[in-house]
């Protein structure tokens, strides 16, 4: 199958910025040319899918480095198939899945299972992330090289952060020799102390136990110190606090090899936005104060925050329709990420080029893959319609998860086409 | 005035006028409990379910007596006697309860916000009898009723609130209610028990107990939960009592006619000394008496009591 895209505005930072015609063949970009230079495809040819790119923006396939696909083990929340299709619907061509499945992705067999399941689905790609310690218990290092061979590109204990600083040091040293990054869910569980939302006035008013900013930032600071000690690559997940951003900014200035991501809800919402005990606003880290939200936006704008990831965490309805303190942490994000992030551009916080860096290029750099739009490269491409207005409706989600705090929110901009491996895996229907 | 609230979930959702109206209604109810035959037919045929998922003696009994004195049928279920122990969710439990057509559900729950959620899930009236560390509206209202009885009003009164503010729904509801009615509320506790942002709820935080109590018109002590000893909130009861206990010497700093209040149960010798608890300033038992009247008023009002008044 071939795809020909005519007259699309391409934004591929450091590579292309301008109107191009693109031809895709056999899974690869075959030609990327100035408009009108590619020979017209014979109209009779049924084998060629022609897309009028006028009004669309073509960017390297978006990558979400922090996603929970739930399979194996919790298929009632999400499956690899529904998760990857939801990603495609959100304009995302590749996701990195966290290891907290059941069984945990702490060995090569589970990694291989995930990849084989993903192969059956014509949607986004998956790049599995392995666990640091056996069963995420923070005791014993896994056979990380074995998992790397099977297909992981990074390790993390995600929601069960490594408290043992010695284990963390050894993990960093070991992963440095394997040349893979370590992803850090920065949380001191003792400081978080079973809290369910941000520590601050709204939590005090609601009588909900608070999670202080320091629960995140002390671990960020520890792992910056360990990154400095070991020279390993550390990537901080879903940053939510001003203090973390400040620490990472200083570490980067010093030349420590750290990167970080934030999620759309941290630059969109604050703890003051939580409607009375609405569990769809409960996630970890929690929605913070407006001061933190401003610091996140500032960090995105000045480059301290390298990328945007969703921490897509689908849950079944009955895990959310319970008391606030007992409800599961997490919200879905794959299908709202692009729309919410484009709002940063609309509001003038980021340029479109910066946004493409944060949603496509920086993730690729972290993962060590090349997603430039150049002939010969794998054809992963997102075509964005910047002008489409739509309203978030969880019932229309492809994901099994409906747990979003953004229900009813008006967004501008969405993926019109998502192309993975030279195939159209998502087309936005005109009915929206 | 017409009282139109279906539910009593917290103090924050009540206006100053509504609070005044509830207190006025409660004063009228108080007399019923002083009669030889302590029963009026007002809520005959109404069903009240007392759904208590946390241990409670006085609050539950108070609500139950309030219902019975208004001739309502009251049924009590507890956590251990409900299907919660079989793994049923709160939502399923209360929707099941509702299917038996009660008029009012009174609920106590260990999770903050539970009453809010239940009020969304059911159509009958919901009265929050304490949810986690969030709110205990009937307690704050009976406290206000007691203060009003003794002091005539709230404007300009200095009310000191001492104890574990962080974990106290009584404190939160009183801070909001009393400040809304014009009192000046000062709180005091070790830093471990002062939640972030509490000043913005309408109170000031005193540096120490003596400052807090000085010139107070009302000293409200909160129960220190013994099980929290050693949990990093405070080192020992002995040290807590020394720094934050109300004893005669401290009470002497307060206004001459100061009231001493406590929502109970008391930890004598910890947050309050026996001499103070049993002394002439204490109105602790009046609070309990007023509790029944206040809860009768709540039942009457959420049952559409004022609609009756209007039509008569």
Interface residues (C-beta under 8 A of the other chain):
Chain A: X199 X200 X201 X203 X204 X205 X206 X207 X208 X209 X210 X276 X277 X318 X321 X322 X323 X324 X325 X326
Chain B: X12 X89 X90 X91 X109 X111 X112 X113 X114 X116 X117 X131 X132 X133 X134 X135 X169 X172 X195 X196 X197 X198 X200 X201
